[in-house]
Amino acid sequence: MDAIILVWLGFFALVATLLALDLGVFHRKSHEIKMREAIGWTVFWIAVGLSFTAVVYFLYPEAKPAAPTPDNPEMYDRWEAIAAYLGGYIMEKMLSVDNLFIFVILFSFFGVKAKDQHHVLFWGILGALVMRGLFIFIGVAAIEKWEWILFFFGGLLIYSAARMAYTGDAEFNPAESRTYRFLRRILPFSDKPHEGKFFIRGNGRRMGTCLLLCLFMVEMTDILFAIDSVPAVIGIARDRFIIYTSNVFAILGLRSLYFVIAGGLQSFKYLKPGLVLILGFIGAKMILGGPSIPLIEQMGGPHFPLIEISVYASLSVVIIILGVAVAASAVSARRARRKKHARPPPPRDKEKSETCAGEHRPGEGKKV
């Protein structure tokens, strides 16, 4: 059996063991995840993801290969492979944090109790691992056959960056989602209490619960986010093993990270601008550093110099932008807290408060 097959089997066995321990041992019973437990699991998953760099170190050669091989198509030496892995890991982790905004809205919309949220996230992320694998392997195979697709992926990332910058903090309303309306129309769902179950018996047949509908929405949300994240990671590395393993370990820690920062996601004020810059950078890198340049010239376009950006440079740009975004967000959040505490409380008007409490003006209904 080829060594690369053994490596893949070992990786899948490791992930399956970690997931089995997570769901079957540590989270066998549904319960509300407390902050201390969430922080502990977040640290654990980050440690696992970073520790995998040791595996990458021993899997790749010390010196740069003279020619590409099936298990090393990018001809990485071990340090380049580690840099590519870390770049993909950080990129996916940043995009996953942005994904948490939607999860918060979905759980609130469907009224998912805190003790059931981990259950939904576990199965949602398990589905995400499968879908990401399909996206990655299809994407890399397409690039190997039609390398000009890099031009399309680069343009897609630049478009995604522009769309993200333009839409800003526009609110997501699940009730207006086409996916939500489609699922409600074609599948039998019950609005009865579900007691943490995905299926119940109703009207003499098996019916899905609101929890199952929420799970479907989580899965569809991840598929939509994969349209951005997979090309972004491919823009950093095109080695299947590097791309998929970095994605998997970044996604595995998403559940615990959700419970750590879900209540304070608004504090990450500059995360989205940071993502805009990173997506734009990687999109430009894919267009200006690949076969798309000759393609533009063949189509009668202007001449552009070929710009090759190393994996070390890509990792440095991602880390710098992430660091600046997190630091700026922390400073902004601290200033907002100080301003809030320094502001004197407004004078209380007893008569007005009694009159206006719970008042509903026509046309001012709360959007769901």
Buried (B, 14 or more C-beta within 10 A) or exposed (E): EEEBEEBBEEBEEBBEEBBEEBBEEEBEEBEEBEEEBBBEBBEBBBEBBEEBBEBBBEBBEEEEEEEEEEBBBBBBBBBBBBBBBBBBBBBBBBBBBBBBBBBBBBBEBBEBBBEBBBBBBBBBBBBBBEBBBEBBEEBBEBBEEEEEBBBBBBBBBBBBBBEBBEEEEEEEEBEEBEBBEEBEEEEEBBEEEBEBEBEBEBEEEEBBBBBBBBBBBBBBBBBEBBEBBBBBBBBBBBBBBBBBBBBBBBBBBBBBBBBBBBEEBEBBBBBBBBBBBBBBBBBBBBBBBBBBBEBBEEEEEEEEEEEEBEBEEBBEBBEEBBEBBBEBBBEBBEEEEEEEEEEEEEEEEEEEEEEEEEEEEEEEEEEE
